[in-house]
Amino acid sequence: MNTAYAVFEGGGVKGIALVGALARFEMEGVRFRGFAGSSAGAIVAALAAAGYPAVHAPASGFQDPGPADINKPVGPDNPVPSSLKQILCSMDYMRFVTNGGAGGAIELARLRSLMGELEQLFPQLKAAATDIEKLRYYKLVACAKTYLKHKPLYHRLVDMYKSSNILFDRLGFYSTDYFVNWVRWHLRARGAVDQHGDVTFGSLLERTTTGQGDGPVLKVVAADLRGKRIEVFQPSLWAGMDVALAVQASMSIPIVFRPYPYSNSFLVDGGLLSNFPAWVFDNEANKGRGDVAVVGFRLITPEGPSQAIDSFQGYARALYETALEGTDELQVRRIDGLISVLIHTPQGVSATKFDLTPNDRLRLWTSGVQTADRVLNDKTVRKSLGLPQTVPPLLPQLLEL
């Protein structure tokens, strides 16, 4: 039958590698009955479920839609992209951290500068705290001297607070308003809309070229902080839910993006609880349809020197990375017959490197294509997917696209 379910791991801007791997499977003729993912994986899953092929001849005249374009209908002046590759490789990721406006590099540099400066100020803060602890309120002269001694530090801390008060007031540096409209525009451009003009989990399920309502199942994973649980948006429970809103919730990386309040839930990046939700198709893969393979597309960070946890920044990074990666390892072990596509992403490309260069994008695409090609050269994998044992020479063709 050459059918399977696809699950995409979250990984921020590294989602381009997921598309490269998906393209290699599609060119073998593998048809996916369903797509699922967390964070960046949810973006790829939603667009694939809407009908975008992983790779196709580029649409003439297409440019990543800016703030003015996402409110315009599709037409000659606002053409539809031809594929996932064209979407992600032309995407201006910096718009996501400026709500669609200009100056993304400045905003990102300011965030990095604040984090670095705060870390450098820790020794001064410790010294100031020690001096203050020694004071007595009635020793006015000593108090005045201590204030003057640390006056530049106090003023700098006030300035830093003013610069970063968005984080404290809104629980995240960046809005996702532009992002959700960007996703909605791309989904609507494929035409799988309901009677209200929205692309919902139900309308995607009905998207079909046969008239039988056998479109792919889409599942998007988010983390509900209020309910302290995983939320899986899917047709059986959320048929009328706007897919763009579910994806918005799933990719709201804590601290970087503001959380998404929905009904009684407080939603953030699905990767916080399950960055690789391969388990979401357990029922579909083994119930009533025979044994259907689940292909898991994962993003493996290159191993480097162990990072020391000797600062707050290092501690916070290690805490978040452990939350992302730790639970999924336990979940993956219990999934029988999972076909794992372990994409080792390039050095120097982090999940939040929004200022990707053209070379970064090419390296990510290539890593995905090459990894999938190696997996599809495995005879056991080909048998599981119902593919002929002879492997067609598709790798050079994909690397040239």
Secondary structure, DSSP 8 states (H G I E B T S, - for coil): --EEEEEE---GGGHHHHHHHHHHHHHTT-EEEEEEEETHHHHHHHHHHTT--SS-S--TT-----TTGGGS-SBTTB---SSHHHHHHH--GGGGGTTT-S-HHHHHHHHHHHHHHHHHHHHHHHHHHHHHHH--TT-HHHHHHHHHHHHHHHHHHHHHHHHHHHHHHHSEEE--HHHHHHHHHHHHHTT---TTS--BHHHHHH--SSSS----EEEEEEEETTTTEEEEE-HHHHTTSBHHHHHHHHT--TEEE--EEETTEEEEETHHHHSS-GGGGHHHHHSSS---EEEEEEEE----S-----SHHHHHHHHHHHHHHHHHHHHHHT-TTEEEEEEE--TT--TT--S--HHHHHHHHHHHHHHHHHHHT-HHHHHHTT--SS----HHHHHH-
